[in-house]
Amino acid sequence: MARSGTAKRVTRTATVPEKIPIRLTVNGNHMELTVAPWTTLLDALRDHLDLTGTKKGCDHGQCGACTVLVDGRRINSCLTLAVMKQGAEIVTIEGLAQDGELHPLQQAFIDHDAFQCGYCTSGQICSAAGLIAEGKAKTADEIRELMSGNICRCGAYPNIVAAIQQAMERS
Amino acid sequence: MTPFQYARANDVADAIKQIATDPSAKFIAGGTNLIDLIKYDVEGPSRLIDISHLPLRSIEPTSAGGVLIGAMVPNTDLAYHPLIEGRYPLLSRAILSGASQQLRNMASTGGNLLQRTRCFYYYDTATPCNKREPGSGCSAIDGVNRINAILGTSEACIATHPSDMCVALAALEATVHVTGPAGARTIAFADFHRLPGNTPQRDTNLEPDEIITAIELPPKGFSANYSYLKIRDRLSYAFALVSVAAALELDGDTIKEARLALGGVAHKPWRSSAAEAALLGQRADATAFAKAADWLLHGAKGYGHNNFKIGLARRAIIRTLDQAARGTPQSNSDKKIR
């Protein structure tokens, strides 16, 4: 990596930091974009790539509405800098359905009426996809514990747990 | 938020070199705390040096019989690693009782040690805070201090350290491996975090130009008799009001060795050699546990809203020691405290 000398660095800190080109694979598509160093993955998805299914709730890692899968793991995209995920594979709610078929979790959320306002739902579903991939939750108690990073202000929790159980049984 | 520049460190030496050239730069690994603090204008680094790609991701047995954990190992990987689940289940349980699975997937082992306090006033830039702005005063002492410390406080600061993982690491007597311009050194876990004193802006004894490379666990994991009990305002995904890590080595009913650490009550994981010594050679029963609790809480002081923590901690210590002695550690998913 090229490193600037002291004189150049001083000049640069006095100016607006340069934007940085990054490459991401988002829902199977190769994307090239240029972002400021402080652009979160959440803002990159929503504002640069028009993938607004991922929601900005608290923007502080407290609600889980921004949950996406990065290299197969669920994370809070609001606390992730896009520049730090150079080359990563991202899956958002838009990438879960395959060939026009809803993902089993999407279908299960509909079957169990697992939402009311729907704002937390894309984060809930991406988080649940991560949970199922982890394979650590077996019981309803364990699902509740490992889904605790996703807050639902409407209180659809019993139906969310039922939906995840259905999807787990069918996966 | 203050705009910042971004650079990636290629290796540990490069990271140290980069931080040395820019004192207002900061390392970033998982970012779960630092990005939040930047958004709140509590932190305003000129540059973030990305250390998340450094090759510090292994978990390996040491020749001494312990385990060496790379600083970039995500919290989930550490908690679920067979060596940790099998030999150091106290550490595994403590990690899994903190944050959420999303945050644990992001957060690094080294970064967990360097979390800043969750004191409301530290986050609120409209109020004085000696940790955020040295010399400005402490808003918590006479303010809303329900979540604040009861032990090891100073007139300058009553903040607590928020980590669960660190409470277990303190009880297990881990060692922190760090590297700086002068080379590598190790810091005993008890000496890593500081009490606030007159310099609450300094949480740890890590120098600004040093980087954590690994955490080393000693051979003893207390896998038979341990428990981590965390008391909080909701059943999951909340910081501890009080947490207790207890580890015992028993010979029948007799305590041969005891480790006890508290979270949520001080500026660092709280231990007391007197409390642990008081348990040695004793029968593992309520009388011995109560004595240990009294030693551990010796000098505890409430600031109004947090007075309840003293009694809560006493009961939690006794219960956690009982769980450890019975070999029935607190479950993270079944929330009933038995």
Contacts between the chains, C-beta under 8 A, distances in Angstrom:
chain1	res1	chain2	res2	distance
A	1	B	7	6.7
A	1	B	8	6.1
A	1	B	10	6.4
A	3	B	7	7.5
A	3	B	18	7.4
A	6	B	21	7.0
A	9	B	21	7.3
A	9	B	22	6.9
A	12	B	5	6.8
A	13	B	5	7.2
A	13	B	46	5.4
A	13	B	47	7.8
A	16	B	3	6.1
A	17	B	3	5.4
A	17	B	4	6.4
A	17	B	5	4.3
A	17	B	6	7.3
A	18	B	5	7.7
A	20	B	6	6.4
A	36	B	3	7.3
A	37	B	3	7.6
A	37	B	4	5.8
A	37	B	5	6.0
A	37	B	6	3.6
A	37	B	48	6.8
A	38	B	1	6.4
A	38	B	3	6.4
A	38	B	4	6.2
A	38	B	38	7.3
A	40	B	35	7.3
A	59	B	39	6.9
A	60	B	36	5.4
A	60	B	39	6.7
A	60	B	40	8.0
A	61	B	32	6.1
A	61	B	36	6.1
A	61	B	102	7.8
A	61	B	103	6.1
A	64	B	100	6.8
A	64	B	102	6.4
A	67	B	102	5.7
A	73	B	76	7.9
A	73	B	105	4.6
A	74	B	101	6.6
A	74	B	102	5.1
A	74	B	105	6.2
A	75	B	102	5.2
A	75	B	105	5.3
A	75	B	106	5.0
A	76	B	32	7.5
A	76	B	102	4.9
A	76	B	103	6.4
A	76	B	106	6.8
A	79	B	31	5.8
A	79	B	32	5.3
A	79	B	35	4.7
A	79	B	36	6.3
A	79	B	103	7.7
A	79	B	106	6.8
A	80	B	31	6.6
A	80	B	35	7.6
A	80	B	106	6.9
A	81	B	6	7.3
A	81	B	28	7.4
A	81	B	31	6.4
A	81	B	35	6.8
A	81	B	48	7.5
A	83	B	6	5.2
A	83	B	50	7.6
A	84	B	28	7.3
A	84	B	31	7.1
A	84	B	50	5.6
A	84	B	52	5.9
A	127	B	101	7.6
A	127	B	102	6.7
A	130	B	101	7.1
A	130	B	102	7.6
A	130	B	105	7.8
A	131	B	101	7.0
A	134	B	76	7.9
A	134	B	101	7.3
A	136	B	80	7.2
A	139	B	333	7.0
A	141	B	333	4.2
A	141	B	334	5.5
A	141	B	335	7.9
A	142	B	333	4.6
A	144	B	236	7.4
A	144	B	333	7.3
A	145	B	236	5.5
A	145	B	332	5.9
A	145	B	333	4.2
A	146	B	101	5.2
A	146	B	333	7.9
A	147	B	101	7.9
A	148	B	100	5.7
A	148	B	101	8.0
A	148	B	235	7.9
A	148	B	236	3.6
A	148	B	237	4.1
A	149	B	99	7.5
A	149	B	100	2.4
A	149	B	101	5.8
A	149	B	102	4.7
A	149	B	103	6.6
A	149	B	237	5.9
A	150	B	100	7.8
